Amino acid sequence: MTRIDFYIMESGETLDRERFSCRLARKAFRLGQRLHIHADGEADVARLDELLWTFSDTSFLPHARLGSDETVPITLDCGQSPDPAPDLLINLSAGIPQFFSRFPRLVEVVGAGDENRAMGREHFRFYRDRGYPLQVHNI
């Protein structure tokens, strides 16, 4: 069963959520894990693609958009799921990916603000009502 971690941020800025997701991706990569980052749309995927190159002066995270010919440990997309599913799914979209249960672990990054918190609570209830193990981390 998929383990689900909620990271609750003090900031509501999209860029802060994305930077935090890059740090999570770096940690997973260093642990030898493969991961997929799911975003809302093409503009978000493009921004994440750029951010994974630039968020740290001292590291580069090998990544590619899903469907490219490259074999890399980190993939990005806004609709499809990688096949086979990697170790970790980071969800940055407003919706719950239909394919989340194919992953051993899912991370939901929730920003501050009424709208973000409401979305986070809705996702939490969805997973909880289906019996998924949940962890909450305030950062």
Legacy VTK file of the C-alpha trace (Angstrom):
# vtk DataFile Version 3.0
C-alpha trace
ASCII
DATASET POLYDATA
POINTS 139 float
0.000 0.000 0.000
1.249 3.475 -0.867
2.727 5.438 2.036
1.684 9.093 1.873
3.603 11.997 3.405
2.183 15.503 3.635
4.702 18.327 3.929
2.928 21.430 5.232
4.813 24.619 4.388
4.645 28.024 6.033
4.912 29.686 2.625
2.155 29.706 0.056
4.388 30.683 -2.850
4.438 28.237 -5.756
8.181 28.695 -6.224
8.831 27.768 -2.568
6.821 24.542 -2.991
8.748 23.746 -6.146
12.132 24.441 -4.544
11.221 22.242 -1.602
10.217 19.518 -4.059
13.628 19.841 -5.709
15.285 19.325 -2.315
13.143 16.223 -1.759
14.121 15.006 -5.241
17.806 15.558 -4.436
17.481 13.571 -1.219
15.711 10.684 -2.989
18.302 10.744 -5.804
21.158 10.575 -3.298
19.448 7.551 -1.720
19.423 5.858 -5.118
15.684 6.177 -5.636
13.839 6.909 -8.854
11.025 9.453 -8.739
8.386 11.222 -10.741
7.165 14.784 -10.223
3.553 15.381 -11.265
2.495 18.969 -12.022
-0.703 20.694 -13.159
0.278 21.765 -16.673
2.994 22.218 -19.273
4.041 25.621 -17.892
4.576 24.052 -14.454
6.571 21.172 -15.957
8.763 23.630 -17.895
9.401 25.679 -14.738
10.304 22.525 -12.760
12.563 21.357 -15.583
14.493 24.630 -15.353
14.478 24.655 -11.561
16.008 21.175 -11.324
18.992 22.609 -13.226
19.313 25.781 -11.157
17.903 25.413 -7.622
21.326 24.549 -6.186
24.735 25.929 -7.105
26.429 22.686 -6.103
24.324 19.946 -7.662
22.548 18.856 -10.794
19.698 16.376 -10.758
19.488 14.165 -13.857
15.929 14.491 -15.099
13.800 14.532 -18.224
10.219 14.990 -19.260
8.277 11.768 -19.361
8.268 10.298 -22.844
11.724 11.532 -23.806
14.221 8.950 -24.990
16.454 9.610 -22.010
16.767 7.122 -19.179
17.056 9.184 -16.014
16.138 8.697 -12.343
13.805 11.734 -12.234
10.900 12.298 -14.612
8.418 15.171 -14.932
4.947 15.297 -16.439
1.461 16.720 -16.043
-0.704 13.804 -17.091
0.892 10.429 -17.566
2.508 7.991 -15.183
5.901 6.434 -15.848
5.880 2.733 -16.539
7.076 1.042 -14.460
6.326 3.327 -11.536
9.418 4.615 -9.725
9.950 4.613 -5.946
8.422 8.027 -5.252
5.742 10.324 -6.648
5.830 14.024 -5.744
2.424 15.557 -6.430
2.427 19.292 -7.110
-0.899 19.306 -8.915
-4.188 20.499 -7.453
-5.743 17.113 -8.180
-5.018 13.613 -6.981
-3.221 11.655 -9.709
-5.292 8.645 -10.736
-2.136 6.521 -10.815
-0.794 7.361 -7.332
-1.419 3.864 -5.934
1.150 2.371 -8.328
3.917 4.063 -6.312
5.335 2.799 -3.005
5.439 6.379 -1.686
3.617 9.622 -2.457
4.542 13.107 -1.259
2.005 15.937 -1.168
3.541 19.403 -0.724
0.944 21.797 0.729
1.549 25.538 0.713
0.122 28.149 3.086
-3.036 30.096 2.399
-6.703 29.198 2.583
-6.946 27.701 -0.915
-3.799 25.586 -0.543
-4.790 24.362 2.911
-8.301 23.462 1.714
-6.822 21.448 -1.152
-4.433 19.716 1.263
-7.285 18.826 3.621
-9.326 17.464 0.707
-6.403 15.261 -0.411
-5.774 14.132 3.175
-9.421 13.087 3.619
-9.393 11.236 0.286
-6.382 9.126 1.261
-7.460 8.667 4.882
-10.949 7.493 3.911
-9.346 4.823 1.731
-7.093 3.582 4.527
-3.710 4.793 3.278
-0.991 5.285 5.915
-0.443 9.028 6.361
2.351 11.087 7.874
2.292 14.876 8.338
5.464 16.985 8.497
5.335 20.705 9.296
8.221 22.557 7.696
LINES 1 140
139 0 1 2 3 4 5 6 7 8 9 10 11 12 13 14 15 16 17 18 19 20 21 22 23 24 25 26 27 28 29 30 31 32 33 34 35 36 37 38 39 40 41 42 43 44 45 46 47 48 49 50 51 52 53 54 55 56 57 58 59 60 61 62 63 64 65 66 67 68 69 70 71 72 73 74 75 76 77 78 79 80 81 82 83 84 85 86 87 88 89 90 91 92 93 94 95 96 97 98 99 100 101 102 103 104 105 106 107 108 109 110 111 112 113 114 115 116 117 118 119 120 121 122 123 124 125 126 127 128 129 130 131 132 133 134 135 136 137 138
